[in-house]
Amino acid sequence: VLADLAAAIDMAPAAPATVSGALPASPAGPVCERLPALSPDDRARIASALPGGEASIEAICPLLPTQHGLLAEHLLDDEGARESYVARTTLAFDTRTGLDVFLDAVGAVIARHEALRTSVVWEGIAQPVQVIHRAAPLPVLEVETADVTADAAAVRFLRIDPSSAPL
């Protein structure tokens, strides 16, 4: 799958740009060894907190030990200063086609892997759970920097809210 992503990114900018559907579908069903005991009220609260509600949920699973640690660190970090699991990077593309090919490839990888479509819900329910979404569109924020100095571009980059990143 990573080879497909690399091949899509290496495509010549003049080539037709689409990788949608190029990756095989996700294996049948999420990997949940045991479902958490959720009351109907908890399930309704979870669904109401998500865009698309109940229809957007592929599965609800208990948190793994690592996810408990991530959640604890996130809750203790009230200003986002210690978000050690959020990576920031800047990419540049020579053409819009190259950017579109890259975004299509990343979208296909997200669609393929449940971990990239997973969020954690904990507020207002008995126990934290991971929710696997049926779809997780990649939000893209385009910032025009052609007439901006390097210092101003860096300031804009640092102002992007890391808490908006998926788990």
C-alpha positions as CSV (number, residue, x, y, z in Angstrom):
1,V,0.0,0.0,0.0
2,L,2.9,2.4,0.7
3,A,4.3,1.5,-2.7
4,D,1.1,2.6,-4.3
5,L,1.2,5.9,-2.4
6,A,4.8,6.4,-3.5
7,A,4.0,5.5,-7.1
8,A,1.1,8.0,-7.1
9,I,3.3,10.8,-5.7
10,D,6.0,10.1,-8.3
11,M,3.5,10.4,-11.2
12,A,4.6,12.9,-13.8
13,P,2.6,16.1,-13.3
14,A,1.3,16.0,-16.9
15,A,-0.2,12.5,-16.4
16,P,-3.9,12.2,-15.6
17,A,-4.2,12.6,-11.8
18,T,-6.4,10.1,-10.1
19,V,-5.8,7.3,-7.6
20,S,-9.3,7.2,-6.3
21,G,-10.3,3.5,-5.8
22,A,-6.8,2.3,-6.7
23,L,-6.3,0.7,-3.3
24,P,-8.1,-2.4,-2.3
25,A,-11.0,-2.1,0.2
26,S,-10.4,-2.4,3.9
27,P,-10.5,-6.0,5.3
28,A,-14.0,-7.0,6.5
29,G,-14.8,-5.4,9.7
30,P,-12.8,-3.6,12.4
31,V,-10.5,-5.4,14.8
32,C,-12.5,-5.2,18.1
33,E,-11.8,-8.1,20.4
34,R,-14.6,-7.0,22.7
35,L,-17.2,-4.3,22.5
36,P,-17.5,-2.0,25.4
37,A,-20.8,-2.3,27.4
38,L,-22.5,0.9,26.3
39,S,-25.9,2.0,27.5
40,P,-28.4,3.2,24.8
41,D,-27.9,6.7,26.3
42,D,-24.1,6.5,25.8
43,R,-24.4,5.3,22.3
44,A,-26.8,8.1,21.5
45,R,-24.4,10.7,23.0
46,I,-21.5,9.2,20.9
47,A,-23.6,9.4,17.8
48,S,-24.8,12.9,18.5
49,A,-21.2,14.1,18.9
50,L,-20.2,13.0,15.4
51,P,-20.8,14.6,12.1
52,G,-23.3,12.3,10.3
53,G,-24.5,10.7,13.6
54,E,-25.1,7.0,13.9
55,A,-24.8,6.4,10.1
56,S,-21.2,7.6,10.2
57,I,-20.1,4.9,12.8
58,E,-18.5,1.8,11.5
59,A,-17.7,0.4,14.9
60,I,-17.2,1.3,18.5
61,C,-14.4,-0.4,20.4
62,P,-12.7,-0.1,23.8
63,L,-9.5,1.9,24.0
64,L,-6.2,0.0,23.7
65,P,-3.7,0.7,26.5
66,T,-1.7,3.0,24.2
67,Q,-4.8,5.0,23.4
68,H,-5.5,5.4,27.2
69,G,-2.1,6.9,27.5
70,L,-2.6,9.2,24.5
71,L,-5.9,10.4,25.9
72,A,-4.4,11.0,29.4
73,E,-1.6,13.0,27.9
74,H,-4.0,15.0,25.8
75,L,-6.3,15.7,28.8
76,L,-3.3,16.8,30.9
77,D,-2.0,19.1,28.2
78,D,-4.4,22.1,28.4
79,E,-2.5,24.3,26.0
80,G,-1.4,21.9,23.3
81,A,2.3,22.6,24.1
82,R,3.2,18.9,24.7
83,E,1.3,17.3,21.8
84,S,4.2,15.0,21.0
85,Y,2.1,12.9,18.7
86,V,1.3,15.7,16.3
87,A,3.8,16.1,13.5
88,R,3.9,19.3,11.4
89,T,5.4,19.5,8.0
90,T,5.4,21.7,4.9
91,L,5.1,20.3,1.5
92,A,5.6,22.1,-1.9
93,F,4.3,21.0,-5.3
94,D,5.4,22.3,-8.7
95,T,1.9,22.0,-10.1
96,R,-1.7,21.8,-8.9
97,T,-1.9,18.4,-10.6
98,G,0.9,17.1,-8.4
99,L,-0.9,18.4,-5.3
100,D,-4.2,16.8,-6.4
101,V,-2.5,13.5,-7.0
102,F,-0.9,13.6,-3.5
103,L,-4.2,14.5,-1.8
104,D,-6.1,11.7,-3.7
105,A,-3.4,9.2,-2.6
106,V,-3.6,10.3,1.0
107,G,-7.4,10.1,0.9
108,A,-7.2,6.6,-0.5
109,V,-4.8,5.6,2.4
110,I,-7.2,7.1,5.0
111,A,-10.1,5.2,3.4
112,R,-8.1,1.9,3.5
113,H,-6.9,2.1,7.2
114,E,-9.2,2.1,10.1
115,A,-6.6,3.7,12.4
116,L,-6.7,6.8,10.3
117,R,-10.5,7.0,10.6
118,T,-10.6,6.6,14.4
119,S,-11.5,9.1,17.0
120,V,-11.7,8.9,20.8
121,V,-14.9,9.9,22.6
122,W,-14.9,10.3,26.3
123,E,-17.1,13.3,27.4
124,G,-20.5,12.5,28.8
125,I,-20.2,8.7,28.6
126,A,-19.3,6.0,31.2
127,Q,-15.9,5.0,29.7
128,P,-13.8,6.3,26.8
129,V,-14.1,4.5,23.5
130,Q,-12.6,4.6,20.1
131,V,-15.0,5.2,17.2
132,I,-14.1,4.0,13.8
133,H,-15.7,6.2,11.2
134,R,-17.1,4.9,7.9
135,A,-15.4,7.8,6.2
136,A,-12.9,10.5,7.2
137,P,-12.5,13.2,4.6
138,L,-9.1,14.9,4.6
139,P,-9.6,18.6,5.6
140,V,-7.3,20.8,3.5
141,L,-6.5,24.4,4.4
142,E,-5.0,26.2,1.4
143,V,-2.9,29.3,2.3
144,E,-1.6,31.5,-0.5
145,T,2.0,32.4,0.3
146,A,3.3,33.7,-3.0
147,D,3.5,37.3,-1.7
148,V,4.4,36.4,1.9
149,T,7.8,36.5,3.4
150,A,9.3,33.3,4.8
151,D,8.9,34.6,8.4
152,A,5.2,35.4,7.9
153,A,4.6,32.0,6.3
154,A,6.2,30.4,9.3
155,V,4.0,32.4,11.7
156,R,0.8,31.3,9.8
157,F,2.0,27.7,9.9
158,L,2.5,27.8,13.7
159,R,-1.0,29.2,14.1
160,I,-2.6,26.1,12.7
161,D,-4.4,24.4,15.6
162,P,-2.8,20.9,16.3
163,S,-5.9,19.8,18.2
164,S,-7.7,19.7,14.8
165,A,-5.6,16.7,13.8
166,P,-7.2,13.2,13.9
167,L,-6.0,10.8,16.5
